[in-house]
Amino acid sequence: MIVDLTSTHSFVLDYDKFSSHGKNNAFNLNNSTTKLNTTQEFRYQYSEEYNPGASEVSGFIFQDELYALGSVVNVSFGVAQRITGNDDPSVFDTLPNAGRIGFSRAPGAAIRDAMFAREDRLQRILCLYVAVLLLDEGTFPVITMGGPAYRPSLLRTIAPSPPNPGGLWTFNVNRIDVGKFHITEVPEATLSTTLDAISLPTGLFDKVIMATDGHFDESVGGFVAACSQDIPINVGVNNATIPIRYDAYTKNLGENRCLLKLRKTEESIALGAPFFFSNGVCLDYDANEVHFFDATARDEDDLNALSANKRIW
């Protein structure tokens, strides 16, 4: 299931309606002996700001045992029977999933609260990253709960994330450097685990296009640049620099052509999936802090430290 940092809504797909996702990516009501039916309908909206597109998911609320992120919890959740709009919120990067788990800080996230309530989870901390292995150029995603998932030596900085009405994980950015451009007037940034792109306001977007010598390609409906270069987007938080890797915010199209996974916005920054490559974050739901740490395995010690976290799922 997809962890959604920008919503409290949680749903799984009804197998009868979405059998094409596979039996492991849908909820078969007929196979459950512990479910409690309700007549309560739900209707969840997902905005384009933190998703590939706008969509609506609807169905009925059930209560049952749900296994996700290493936990079995008995909670109420939506069983989706209809999805409309120009995006499928159960799919990420073309891969089907069983649904979503809402992990924003807003009240009403029943599954989030039930998972944090487990006795072995001493702290209400969620950590996410995609570890990048320099040893063999491999990657693996990690989600952990219950405490920090990094060695102290890997910590880059800790930023406050004051509570806000939407429960979003938003923090101040001091500067953004890309190529020869150094921008110090930068809006706040919001973390999104449901967007496979980096959203930037027009001025910053244009600077990245110029720095990468990108051009619009009608055949792919986006900006394309040479794959052979290496131009990270460096995000300044406090006194730390957090690089968004060039190979993370681009998609190789072949023949030295890379699609820039960027979106232009009016004034906001959304740091989607490319941000989490080599960059770990731990979200402290009680202290309202974001811990940023290096998730690059440069040697065996780093690899062992990062790999060990996979067992905390």
VOGU-3710 file (C-alpha; in Angstrom, 3 decimals, decimal comma):
1> mivdltsths> 0,000/0,000/0,000  1,093/3,555/-0,684  1,967/5,713/2,319  0,329/9,114/1,762  1,885/11,987/3,727  -0,644/14,535/2,451  -3,920/12,880/3,486  -5,588/11,070/6,394  -7,669/8,914/4,037  -7,013/5,182/3,822
11> fvldydkfss> -8,583/2,721/1,416  -8,071/-0,681/-0,157  -9,414/-1,837/-3,493  -12,449/-4,127/-3,706  -11,254/-7,286/-5,462  -14,591/-7,730/-7,236  -14,122/-4,343/-8,915  -10,329/-4,277/-9,335  -9,317/-7,903/-9,882  -6,901/-6,747/-12,604
21> hgknnafnln> -4,609/-5,468/-9,833  -4,091/-9,054/-8,676  -5,220/-10,944/-5,590  -2,411/-9,467/-3,483  -3,347/-5,906/-4,405  -7,048/-5,926/-3,530  -9,360/-6,818/-0,630  -11,549/-9,869/-1,190  -14,624/-9,356/0,978  -15,727/-12,946/0,464
31> nsttklnttq> -12,545/-14,354/2,026  -12,695/-12,367/5,261  -14,272/-13,976/8,327  -13,594/-11,016/10,635  -15,015/-8,101/8,654  -17,804/-5,912/9,982  -20,028/-4,485/7,267  -21,330/-0,957/7,527  -23,707/1,031/5,375  -21,529/4,118/5,632
41> efryqyseey> -20,317/5,379/2,287  -17,101/7,321/1,758  -15,923/9,688/-0,926  -12,273/10,791/-0,889  -10,816/13,498/-3,109  -7,148/13,672/-4,075  -5,880/16,964/-5,484  -3,398/17,414/-8,304  -1,106/19,489/-6,067  0,435/16,413/-4,425
51> npgasevsgf> -0,603/13,708/-6,896  -0,086/13,055/-10,617  -3,682/14,180/-11,218  -7,017/14,832/-9,536  -9,212/11,877/-8,615  -12,075/10,704/-6,443  -12,318/7,333/-4,704  -15,640/6,091/-3,337  -17,119/2,979/-1,766  -18,124/1,698/1,676
61> ifqdelyalg> -16,492/1,682/5,111  -15,620/-1,699/6,628  -13,905/-2,748/9,823  -11,487/-5,633/9,680  -7,968/-6,787/10,403  -5,565/-5,082/8,035  -1,935/-6,022/7,451  0,310/-3,190/6,316  3,869/-2,006/7,026  4,532/-4,971/9,280
71> svvnvsfgva> 1,455/-4,412/11,442  -1,854/-6,180/11,894  -4,436/-3,685/13,136  -8,205/-3,908/13,533  -9,550/-0,638/12,180  -12,151/0,961/9,946  -11,101/1,734/6,383  -12,614/2,383/3,009  -13,091/-0,378/0,458  -12,964/1,356/-2,899
81> qritgnddps> -15,472/0,366/-5,553  -15,125/3,352/-7,882  -12,260/5,603/-8,984  -12,887/8,594/-11,233  -10,699/11,421/-12,493  -7,482/11,709/-14,483  -5,337/9,690/-12,053  -5,533/6,341/-10,276  -4,373/6,914/-6,674  -3,758/3,185/-6,203
91> vfdtlpnagr> -1,011/3,215/-8,855  2,471/4,668/-8,390  5,015/4,855/-11,209  2,840/2,451/-13,266  2,886/-0,153/-10,449  -0,495/-1,203/-8,972  -0,923/-1,160/-5,203  -3,658/-2,361/-2,862  -4,555/1,201/-1,867  -3,314/4,009/0,355
101> igfsrapgaa> -2,632/4,632/4,031  -3,115/8,212/5,195  -0,150/9,478/7,217  -0,619/13,237/7,302  -0,655/14,881/10,745  -4,310/15,899/10,555  -6,722/14,162/12,961  -8,783/11,216/11,772  -6,088/8,871/10,422  -7,263/5,678/12,142
111> irdamfared> -4,718/3,300/10,620  -1,823/5,668/11,345  -2,878/5,986/14,979  -3,396/2,230/15,392  0,053/1,484/13,997  1,745/3,993/16,274  -0,148/2,547/19,258  1,707/-0,772/19,088  3,667/-1,402/22,280  6,983/-1,943/20,488
121> rlqrilclyv> 6,739/1,451/18,791  8,232/3,661/21,467  8,016/6,907/19,497  5,556/8,286/16,959  8,225/8,528/14,273  7,919/7,446/10,636  11,060/7,189/8,496  11,203/6,860/4,718  14,014/6,674/2,196  15,330/4,958/-0,896
131> avllldegtf> 18,827/3,749/-0,047  21,276/4,107/-2,935  24,153/1,620/-2,984  27,291/3,025/-4,553  28,871/-0,422/-4,272  26,682/-1,985/-6,968  24,473/0,937/-8,052  21,411/-0,740/-6,561  18,550/0,786/-4,572  15,986/-0,371/-2,045
141> pvitmggpay> 13,070/1,502/-0,421  12,647/1,508/3,355  9,791/2,522/5,651  10,238/2,192/9,415  8,191/3,168/12,449  8,874/3,634/16,141  12,158/5,540/16,268  14,945/7,161/14,225  16,279/4,955/11,414  19,724/6,488/11,034
151> rpsllrtiap> 23,116/6,512/12,690  23,920/9,878/14,322  26,842/10,343/11,919  24,438/10,295/8,949  22,179/13,076/10,277  22,274/16,224/8,144  19,896/18,505/10,018  16,586/18,715/11,878  13,963/21,203/10,708  10,808/22,275/12,532
161> sppnpgglwt> 7,536/21,592/10,756  4,879/23,645/12,559  1,349/22,191/12,618  -0,889/23,393/9,798  -4,583/22,870/8,929  -3,836/20,267/6,260  -1,497/18,238/8,460  1,205/18,539/5,790  4,919/18,022/6,392  6,106/21,489/5,389
171> fnvnridvgk> 9,413/23,146/6,284  11,477/26,223/5,448  14,008/26,140/2,614  16,852/28,673/2,773  18,113/28,361/-0,765  18,177/26,228/-3,895  21,309/25,821/-6,011  21,270/24,262/-9,465  24,124/24,621/-11,908  25,319/28,231/-11,863
181> fhitevpeat> 22,086/29,504/-10,305  21,800/30,262/-6,584  18,307/31,227/-5,416  17,748/32,489/-1,870  14,127/33,645/-2,084  12,469/30,255/-1,815  8,989/29,286/-0,530  8,320/26,513/1,948  8,552/22,936/0,724  6,112/20,085/1,361
191> lsttldaisl> 6,987/16,381/1,307  4,844/14,108/-0,877  5,147/10,341/-1,219  2,426/10,150/-3,885  4,028/12,370/-6,539  6,810/11,052/-8,781  8,125/14,523/-9,550  9,470/17,751/-8,084  7,049/20,695/-8,236  8,635/24,142/-8,423
201> ptglfdkvim> 7,281/27,687/-8,813  7,827/29,238/-12,237  11,052/31,091/-11,411  12,776/28,036/-9,942  11,394/25,742/-12,632  12,853/27,957/-15,365  16,258/28,033/-13,638  16,422/24,225/-13,599  15,478/24,084/-17,278  18,240/26,580/-18,110
211> atdghfdesv> 20,807/24,824/-15,909  20,141/21,470/-17,593  19,791/23,007/-21,075  16,395/21,369/-21,293  13,862/21,837/-24,075  10,201/20,943/-24,455  9,534/17,749/-26,390  5,976/17,426/-27,676  6,361/13,677/-28,215  6,655/13,090/-24,455
221> ggfvaacsqd> 4,754/16,156/-23,269  7,582/17,406/-21,074  11,074/18,868/-20,906  14,013/16,745/-22,024  17,740/17,154/-21,357  20,925/15,151/-21,930  21,373/12,132/-19,670  25,170/12,386/-19,841  25,329/15,366/-17,476  25,031/15,392/-13,690
231> ipinvgvnna> 23,253/18,474/-12,328  21,687/17,947/-8,907  19,118/20,298/-7,394  20,656/21,248/-4,046  18,097/22,136/-1,378  19,341/24,194/1,562  17,714/23,422/4,914  19,258/25,218/7,895  23,004/24,930/7,240  22,718/21,601/5,428
241> tipirydayt> 22,637/20,862/1,713  20,307/18,094/0,595  20,934/17,080/-3,031  18,195/15,823/-5,327  20,138/13,526/-7,634  20,003/14,180/-11,365  19,317/10,499/-12,062  16,449/10,658/-9,546  14,584/13,616/-11,069  15,076/12,374/-14,641
251> knlgenrcll> 13,808/9,365/-16,578  16,051/7,843/-19,232  14,281/7,739/-22,603  17,261/6,322/-24,492  19,662/7,912/-26,986  21,003/10,299/-24,305  17,557/11,825/-23,788  16,219/12,181/-20,252  12,768/13,408/-19,271  12,911/15,949/-16,436
261> klrkteesia> 10,410/14,883/-13,772  9,494/18,467/-12,909  6,162/20,288/-12,596  5,554/24,030/-12,709  3,386/25,581/-9,986  2,266/29,069/-9,043  4,261/29,433/-5,833  4,667/26,156/-3,926  7,337/23,460/-3,766  6,389/19,788/-3,522
271> lgapfffsng> 9,223/17,325/-2,999  8,026/14,039/-4,432  9,643/10,636/-4,891  12,901/11,874/-6,516  13,732/13,713/-3,294  13,862/10,467/-1,278  16,649/8,861/-3,340  19,719/8,900/-1,065  17,859/11,301/1,226  16,255/9,847/4,321
281> vcldydanev> 13,613/11,625/6,366  12,252/10,779/9,791  8,990/12,498/10,702  8,420/13,078/14,405  4,663/13,378/14,945  5,034/14,562/18,556  7,928/17,019/18,229  6,714/18,259/14,793  10,186/17,881/13,314  11,701/16,520/10,120
291> hffdatarde> 15,056/14,751/10,493  17,094/14,681/7,268  19,860/12,099/6,906  22,154/10,662/4,256  20,815/7,382/2,836  23,762/6,636/0,557  25,706/3,430/1,181  29,319/4,337/0,394  30,907/1,377/2,166  30,015/-1,834/3,981
301> ddlnalsank> 29,332/-0,023/7,271  26,783/2,278/5,626  25,216/-0,655/3,802  24,828/-2,670/7,001  23,303/0,274/8,867  20,789/1,061/6,119  19,962/-2,568/5,294  19,209/-3,374/8,926  16,261/-0,993/8,822  14,449/-3,215/6,331
311> riw> 13,676/-5,559/9,212  11,707/-2,865/11,043  8,845/-2,949/8,535
//
